[in-house]
Amino acid sequence: MNVYSVFTGYGGWQNTFVLPSILVDMRSYTRLEAPELSVNPPPFEQSMERLNALLKSIRLRPTAPPMPELANLPTR
């Protein structure tokens, strides 16, 4: 059984609450390392699919009224 660790995230903007940092640390453990687990972790490829789906779901959601830090940004 292979184990793995992947660290990723978004840096956000310093000194603002608008875009906080988001960090994701994906780790796996075998049942030998963590006896409380009932099964071994899924294969790395399956876990990466889940991680990528999570990262794709993270997005900026508009507020009304706009946050001051975002009010003057150009629209796309």
Backbone bond lengths (Angstrom), bond angles and torsions (degrees), N, CA, C in turn:
res aa  C-N    CA-C-N  psi(-1)  N-CA   C-N-CA  omega(-1)  CA-C   N-CA-C  phi
1 M - - - 1.452 - - 1.519 108.68 -
2 N 1.321 116.50 124.64 1.461 121.45 176.60 1.521 109.69 -85.55
3 V 1.313 115.80 144.83 1.466 121.16 172.17 1.518 107.67 -114.15
4 Y 1.338 116.60 159.77 1.462 119.31 -175.86 1.512 110.06 -151.56
5 S 1.318 114.07 161.45 1.458 121.68 176.46 1.523 107.87 -144.45
6 V 1.334 116.55 127.82 1.465 122.60 179.75 1.526 107.73 -131.30
7 F 1.320 116.79 133.18 1.455 122.35 179.71 1.517 108.24 -122.72
8 T 1.320 116.96 129.83 1.461 121.17 178.72 1.516 109.07 -150.70
9 G 1.306 117.51 173.30 1.455 120.31 176.89 1.506 112.33 166.40
10 Y 1.339 114.43 -176.53 1.454 122.97 177.93 1.515 108.57 -120.73
11 G 1.318 116.94 134.90 1.452 120.93 -174.42 1.509 115.92 -73.24
12 G 1.323 118.68 -25.97 1.461 120.69 -178.70 1.524 112.24 69.82
13 W 1.332 115.97 -168.40 1.462 123.12 177.88 1.507 108.72 -111.18
14 Q 1.314 116.40 132.91 1.458 119.84 177.48 1.521 110.68 -70.56
15 N 1.328 115.85 149.82 1.470 123.98 174.78 1.524 113.38 60.58
16 T 1.321 118.06 31.00 1.456 121.53 175.96 1.520 109.18 -148.32
17 F 1.307 116.24 153.70 1.460 121.07 176.31 1.519 111.60 -95.31
18 V 1.337 117.07 -2.37 1.456 121.33 -175.14 1.523 111.54 -66.19
19 L 1.290 117.63 -50.30 1.462 121.55 -177.99 1.527 109.32 -125.75
20 P 1.306 117.80 82.01 1.467 119.24 179.95 1.521 110.95 -69.02
21 S 1.299 116.06 161.21 1.459 120.61 175.79 1.518 109.63 -68.63
22 I 1.314 116.20 141.78 1.459 122.32 176.39 1.518 106.76 -127.35
23 L 1.310 116.09 117.26 1.457 121.44 -178.57 1.521 109.39 -117.82
24 V 1.334 116.53 137.48 1.458 122.22 179.37 1.519 107.65 -127.73
25 D 1.312 115.13 125.49 1.462 121.79 179.28 1.525 107.24 -120.09
26 M 1.328 117.01 109.89 1.458 122.15 -179.55 1.530 108.21 -101.25
27 R 1.324 116.08 121.18 1.461 120.91 179.89 1.518 109.52 -131.92
28 S 1.289 116.05 151.78 1.461 119.69 174.60 1.518 109.71 -123.63
29 Y 1.312 114.96 153.71 1.464 122.20 178.35 1.525 107.92 -138.25
30 T 1.305 116.67 146.95 1.457 120.14 174.60 1.520 109.19 -86.68
31 R 1.323 115.79 168.20 1.464 119.88 177.67 1.518 111.25 -65.69
32 L 1.331 117.36 -24.42 1.467 119.51 176.20 1.525 110.64 -69.52
33 E 1.336 116.35 -36.21 1.467 120.84 179.64 1.526 112.36 -79.50
34 A 1.318 116.97 -31.63 1.466 122.15 -178.30 1.527 108.05 -134.43
35 P 1.316 118.06 86.40 1.459 121.67 -175.05 1.530 114.69 -58.91
36 E 1.337 118.47 -18.85 1.464 120.02 179.68 1.531 112.78 -72.46
37 L 1.338 117.97 -13.00 1.465 121.10 177.90 1.522 110.11 -74.71
38 S 1.333 116.05 140.13 1.464 119.39 179.04 1.526 112.22 -89.17
39 V 1.349 117.10 -22.33 1.467 122.05 177.99 1.519 108.93 -140.08
40 N 1.316 116.01 160.90 1.469 120.57 175.44 1.525 109.30 -72.09
41 P 1.337 118.15 162.38 1.470 120.88 -177.94 1.524 111.06 -66.47
42 P 1.349 116.19 159.46 1.466 118.96 176.45 1.526 110.00 -67.72
43 P 1.322 117.12 163.65 1.464 119.87 177.15 1.535 111.19 -59.26
44 F 1.313 116.31 153.83 1.458 122.30 -178.02 1.525 111.80 -53.85
45 E 1.327 118.08 -43.63 1.465 121.46 -177.78 1.523 111.30 -60.08
46 Q 1.320 117.59 -41.02 1.466 121.37 179.03 1.527 110.98 -66.46
47 S 1.315 116.63 -41.51 1.463 119.83 178.30 1.526 111.15 -66.22
48 M 1.330 117.95 -38.07 1.469 120.66 178.30 1.522 110.71 -65.59
49 E 1.334 118.33 -37.06 1.468 120.62 176.00 1.527 110.19 -60.02
50 R 1.323 116.42 -43.75 1.472 120.48 178.94 1.525 110.99 -65.40
51 L 1.334 117.09 -41.92 1.462 120.68 179.33 1.523 110.49 -63.95
52 N 1.323 117.87 -44.25 1.465 120.86 179.47 1.522 111.34 -63.44
53 A 1.332 117.95 -38.25 1.463 120.95 176.84 1.528 110.21 -63.48
54 L 1.322 116.98 -41.03 1.464 120.81 177.47 1.520 110.72 -62.24
55 L 1.331 117.63 -47.64 1.462 121.19 -178.29 1.525 111.90 -63.76
56 K 1.334 117.39 -36.72 1.467 120.71 178.66 1.521 111.80 -68.79
57 S 1.331 117.12 -23.96 1.464 120.15 -178.47 1.525 112.24 -81.91
58 I 1.317 118.31 -13.03 1.460 121.65 -179.51 1.526 108.39 -81.55
59 R 1.326 115.33 121.72 1.465 118.97 -178.72 1.524 109.41 -152.81
60 L 1.301 115.00 162.51 1.450 121.94 177.19 1.520 108.94 -78.28
61 R 1.305 116.92 127.07 1.459 120.67 178.38 1.520 108.37 -107.20
62 P 1.322 117.93 129.70 1.467 120.38 -177.77 1.524 111.06 -68.53
63 T 1.305 114.94 152.16 1.459 121.72 176.41 1.521 108.96 -120.44
64 A 1.314 116.84 158.05 1.456 120.98 176.16 1.522 107.49 -127.77
65 P 1.306 119.00 116.20 1.466 127.78 -1.32 1.523 110.79 -72.80
66 P 1.349 116.31 162.29 1.468 119.42 -179.97 1.528 111.71 -60.81
67 M 1.302 115.65 146.81 1.463 120.18 174.21 1.521 108.29 -62.82
68 P 1.337 118.21 143.60 1.474 120.49 -176.39 1.529 113.14 -53.90
69 E 1.313 117.76 -37.18 1.468 120.50 -178.43 1.524 112.17 -68.63
70 L 1.340 116.98 -20.62 1.466 120.53 -176.65 1.522 113.47 -107.93
71 A 1.309 118.64 -8.76 1.466 122.37 -172.73 1.516 112.58 -60.82
72 N 1.329 119.41 -33.86 1.463 121.73 -174.84 1.520 113.90 -103.24
73 L 1.323 118.25 11.77 1.447 120.29 178.39 1.521 109.54 -75.15
74 P 1.342 117.67 143.72 1.464 119.32 178.44 1.533 109.68 -68.27
75 T 1.323 116.82 147.55 1.456 121.01 176.93 1.520 108.88 -84.27
76 R 1.301 114.80 155.75 1.484 118.97 179.94 1.497 110.98 -96.12
